[in-house]
Amino acid sequence: MLCAGSVRAKNVKNIMLKNLLDACGGALGFWSVGYALAYGDSDSSTRRFIGDNHFFIGKFTSGGEYVGWFFQFAFAATAATIVAGTVAERCKMAAYLCYSVMLTGFVYPVVVHSIWSSAGFLTAFNDKPLGDIGMVDFAGSGVVHMTGGVTALIAAAILGPRLGRFYDEDGNPLETPTSFPPHSVALQILGTFILWTGWYGFNPGSTLAISSSGAAATAALCCVTTTIAAAAGCVTSMFTATIIDEFLTGEASYDLTYAMNGCLGGLVGITAGCSVVTPYAALIIGIVAGWVYIAFSALLVKLKIDDAVDAIPVHFANGIWGCIAVGLFAEPSKIDISYGNTMHVGFFYSWGRGSGDATLLGIQCLGILWIIGWCTMVMTPFFTLLKAAGMFRVDPLEEEVGLDISHHKGSAYDLTGPDQSHVDKLIAERASQHGAVEKEGEEE
């Protein structure tokens, strides 16, 4: 709904289909290959680059295994959806299918294995985790959102902006970038509320099972921190944009786009640390997330990188912030409940102890670099090859007409009215009927 509302009316069918196929392609890719690479070998006494069993989940026997696959599939599909929004209105369907399968079947599972599988080199669940703590990313600020965000950034940079966004017909830079208003703010708001609600499945749901009082407390904390960060991100982003706008123009305005994306940025920012930070820290994380969104959105415009739905600032930039925030705000008692480890905690708490231990912060930064490096190394040549093969971008005329008509047999909205001759006939008939009544009354 958010993507559909954010694009122009001539591209609604296209983006809706891509979101549907994200779920379908993600399901098939993660069922056949992705899950095996991500979790196929989870021996906590070893470290492996990828897993190598459970292809097609053929050896599953318990309900818990099926539940685990289903939960993880939702994350994989989410990573792919991030990219679809960024390259909306100009990406070919063939290219979309290629990168969606590549992302959910290979690139994303490798990141998952490294951080969430107990056999990963960055995981906190290994018998001997890196730095005696490993990377803490409870529900995927880095694993899910950064992976999708980095891929989206690479795709947008290689694909290029929409026609007329930053350049005129002759290829000359515009003094002021052209804005393409969303065709339905109502759909945008609906999509934002749906995503916010769904986040309670991701964040508290990453507790996986309420099998003890500690697990119950963790799930409850995740609900609270998720809510506070989302609210803080929304309010901060919107009112900061309002203050900037009033300073520049002398008039205050309240932009729904900043409110919605600030909210989503706050959700992304809290996702890594929702189980290990206090509500007060969640407030700070949400506030900073709102500012991160504004700053990175402006940076993309300056760099002339066109993101149709501003997914890169929301997911990539705030995914980075979310991982860093864990390294700063992870509270000892809460990280003990979630990870059974208090050796290394958030830097501010270490500083309070008088130690200045920044091990956790350092590992979080290492994880950020790993995700950026891995996605860049694989997806840059992948998108470059798609572009070289002429498979990436639609024809300029097709783009101008809209992908709904050029690719999906017609517009999403039937705005054609009745035949004008029929309208004229109806008006004439009613006029004659009213006239007949008047004459009858006169004769009486």
N, C-alpha and C positions, 0 to 999 in steps of 0.2 A: 504493500500500500504506500509506503514512504517513497519508494522508487517511482511507482506509477504516478503519484501526485507531483513529484519533482520534475519529471520530464514534460516536454510539450505534448499537446494532445495528439499530434501526428505520430508519436512513437510509443503510445501506451501499450498497445498489443505486444509490441516487440519486447519491452522490458518485463511485462507480466509473464510472457512465455519463458523468458530467460530465468526468471525467478522460479518458475515451476520446474524447469529443467535442471536448475541447481539442486533441487530436492531429489529429482529422479536420477540424474547423473551421479550426484553424491552418494545416493543409496547403492547404486550398482557398482560404482568405483570402489567405495569403501567396503562393500560386501565381498567383492572379488579379490582385490589386491590391497587396498589401503589399510584395512584393519590388521592384516598379516604383517605388513611392514611396520606398523605403529606398535602393535602389542604382541606380535608373533612369538617373541622370545623375551620373557620378562623375569629371567633369573636374576635376582637381586645380588648374587655373588659375582656376576660378570658384567662386562660392559661391551655393548655391540652397537654398530652404526645403525642397523635396521633389523627388524625381526624377519623370520624366514619360515613361519608356519601359520596355520589357521587361514590359509587361502580359501576363499569361498566359505569360511567358517564351518567347514565340513565336519570338524571334530568336536563341535560344541555339543554338550550333553545336558547341561543344567540351565535352569531358568535364569540364574544369575549371569551366565555368560551371554545369553541373548539380550538381557536387559543392558549389560555393559556395552554390547555392540550398538544397540539402538541409541543409547545416550551419546556415545561418541560419534555416531553418524551425524547427529544434529549439529555438532561442532564443525565437522568437515564441510557440511553443506553451507554453514554460515560463512566460512572462510571464502568459499567460491562466490557467494552472493555479494560480498564487498566489492569484488572486481567488476561484476556485472553493472552495478550502479555507476561506477566511475567512467566506464567506456560507453555508457548508454548513448544512443542516438547516432552512432557512427560505426559501430563494430559489426562485422559480418557474423552471421549465425555459425558458419563453419569454424571461424576462429574462436568464437565463444565456446563451442563444443570441445574444441581441442584443448584450450587452456583450462576449462572446467575439469576435464578428465585428468589432465596433467597435474593440476593442483590437488585435487582430492585423492588421486590414486598414487601420487609419488611425493611431491614437494611437501605438502602438509603432513603426511604420515611420518616422514623423516624428522620433522621438527617435533612432532608428538613423541616419537620414540626417544629422542634425545632428552626431553624434559619431563614427560609424564610416565613413560615406561620405567620400571624399576631397573632395567638394564641399560638405560641411557647414560651418556657421559656427563650430562648436566643435572640429572635427576636428583631430587631430595630423598628418593625412596630406595636408593641403593644401599647395600651394607656399608660401603665406604664412599659416601657422597663427596663430591668435589668440595674441598675446603671444609669438610666435616658438616656441611649444611646443604649444599646443592642449590639449584635455582628454585625459588618459591614463586610459583605462578598458579594459584589455586584453581582459577576457572578460565584462564586463557587470555589475559591482556596481551601477552607475547605470543603464545602458541597459536591462538586463533586470530586475534585482531591484527597483530603486527604482521603475521604471515599474509593474511589477505590484503592488508594495507600496503605492504612493500610491493606485492605483486601488482596491485592496482596502480601504484606510483610508476612502476616500470612500464606497465601497459599504456598508461596515459602519455608518458613521455615519448614512447616510440610511436604510438598511434597518431598523436597530434591532436590539436584542438578541433572543436566543431567549427564548421564554416561560419565565418563572420564573428567569431568570439573574440579573437585577438588581431585578426588581419582582415583587410578589405579584399575585394574580388581580385585585385592585382597582386596580392601578397604583401602589401605594405602594412606595417604595424599601425593599429588604431591608437589614437591619443588616449582614448578611454575604452577599456574593454566593454564589449556588448554583454548585457545581462539577458539571459533567457528566463523569464519568469515561469514559475511552476504553473501547470495548468489547473491544479486542484489543491489548494491549501487544506481543504477538508480531508482529502486522502492522506496528505502529509501528516496531519495531526493524528488521524486514526492509526497510521502506521507507527508513529512514535509511541502512542499508548500501547499498541500491541507489542512492540519491541520491549518497552519497559516492563510490561507484564511477563513477557517471555524470559526476561533476565532473571526472574525469580526461579525459573527452572534451571538456568545455567549456574548461577552463583550458589544459592542454598543447595541446589541439586547436586553440586559437585562434592558435597559431603558424602554422596553415594549411598549411605545407609545410616539411619538413625538407630544405631546398635548399642548406644551407651548414652549416659547423661552428657558426656563430653561432646559426642557427635550432635546431640540435640542442641546443646548450647552453641556449637559452631554454626549449625544451620540457622538458628535464630539470629545470631550475630550477623550472618551474611545478609539476612533480610533487612536488618536495620541499617547496616553500612551501605548497602546497595541503594536503599531509599534516600538516605541523606546525601550521598554523593551525586545522585541523579538530580535531586532538587537543587543542590548548591550549584551544580554545573549549569543548569537551566537559567537560574536567576542571575548568576554571575555573568554569563555570556550575554544575555539579553541587555542587562542594565549597563554593562561595560560598553557594548555597542551603542547604546542610547547616549551615554555620556560623550563618547567619541563623536557621534553624529551631531550632537548639539554643539560641541566645541567647534566642529568644522563648518556647520551650516547655520548655527544659531537657533535651530529648531529641534525639538526632541521627537524621536519616533521610536516605536517599539516593534522590532522586527521579529516575526514568528520564526524565521529561519534560524536566527541566532538562539532563540529559546529552545527550539527542537534539537538542533545539533549540539548545543551546550549540554542539554540533558543527556543525549547519547554519549557525548564525550565524557561526562561524569560517570556514566555506567561503564564505559570501557576502562576508564582510569581506576575504578575501584575493583575491577574484576580479578586482578592478580592478588590483591591483598584483602579481599572482603572478609576472609576468615581470621586474619592475623592483626588487624588494626582496630583501634577503638572508634566509637562514633565521632569523637572530636577530630581524630585524624581523617576520618572519612569526609568530614566537612571541608577540611583543608584540601584534601585530594580533589574533591568536586570543584572547589573554587579555582584551583590552579588549572584543572581540566578545562573549565570555561575559557580561561585566558589562553591556554595552549591551542584550543580550537580556533579562536579568533586570529592569533598570530600566524598559525600555519596556513590557514585559509588565505590570509593576505599574502603570505609568501608564495603560495602556488600561483596566485594571480600575477605577482611580480615576475615569476619565472615563466609565465605563459604556459603553464600546465593546466589543462582543462579537466576538471573533475565535475561531472554533470550533477552529482548529488552531494559533493563535499564529503565523500567517504574517507578520503586519505587523511584529512585533518582529524576526523573523528576516530578512525581506527588505527592508523599508523602512528600519528603523533601522540595520541593519548594512550596507545598501547605502550609506547616507550615510557611515557610518564607513569603509567600504572606499574610497570616493572621497577622503575627507579623508586617510586613511592614506597614499595615494600622494603627496599633497602634502607629507607629513612625511618619508616614508621612502624615496622613490625614489632609488636609488643611481646615481651618475653612469655607471659603466661598463656597468651593466645597462640603463639607459635608452638608452644609446648603441647597444647591440646591438639592442634591440627597436624603437627609434624613430629612431635615427640623429641624436640631438640631445642635447647636454649643456649647452646654453646655460642652461636652467633645470632644476633638480633638486629633490629633497626639501628642505624647509626646514632640517632638522637638518644635512644635508650642506652646504647653503649657509652655514649658521651656522658650521659647522666651517671653511669657507673664509674666514670673516671678512666675508662680504658681506651676510648676512641677507636674501637675495633670496627673496621669498615669492610670486613670480609664478605658479609652478605651483600652489601651494596656493590662491591666489586664483582661478585658472581652474577648479580642481576645485570650489570653492565656487560659482562661477558656474554650472557645469554642474548642480550639485545644485539650485540655485534654478530653473534652466531646466526641469528634469524635473518638479519639484514644480508649478511654475507652469503648464506646458503640460497636464499630466494633470488638474490641478484645474480649469483653465479649460474643458476639453472634457468631462470625465467628471462633474463636479458637475451641470450642467444635464441631462446625459444620464440619470443615475440619478434625478434629481428628476422628469423627465418620465415615466420608467418607473413611479415610485411614484404619481404623479398619475393615470396611466392605469390603475392597479390591476393592473399587470403584474409588479410586483416581488416581492411577498411572498405566500406561500401562505396559505390560510384557517387561522385558529387551530386549528380542529378537525383539519384535515389535518396541521398541525404536531404536534399532540399525539399523533395516531395514528402518525405517522411517514410520511415521503415514500415509503418503499418500498411500503407498502400503498396509500396514497392516490394514488400516481402511477405505480407500476411493477408492478402486479398481484400483489403479495405480498411477503413478507419475504425477505431475502437468505438466511436460514437456516431450513430446515425443522426446527422443533423439536417437531413433533407426534409423539407416540409411537404405538405400536400400539393397536388397539381394546382396551379393558379387558376386554371379554367374551372376546376371543381369548386374552388373557393368563391369565384365570381358567381357561379351558378347558384350556390347556397345563399349568398347574399341577396341575389335577385329574387329567389323564391321566398325568402323571409320578408323581403320588402313588399312583394306583391301580396303575401298573406296579410300583413299588417294593413296594407291599403284596402284590401277587401273587407276587413272588419270595420274600418272607418266608414266605408260607403254604406254598409248594412245599417250601421247606427244612424247615419244621416237619413236613410229612407224611413226608419221607424219614427 
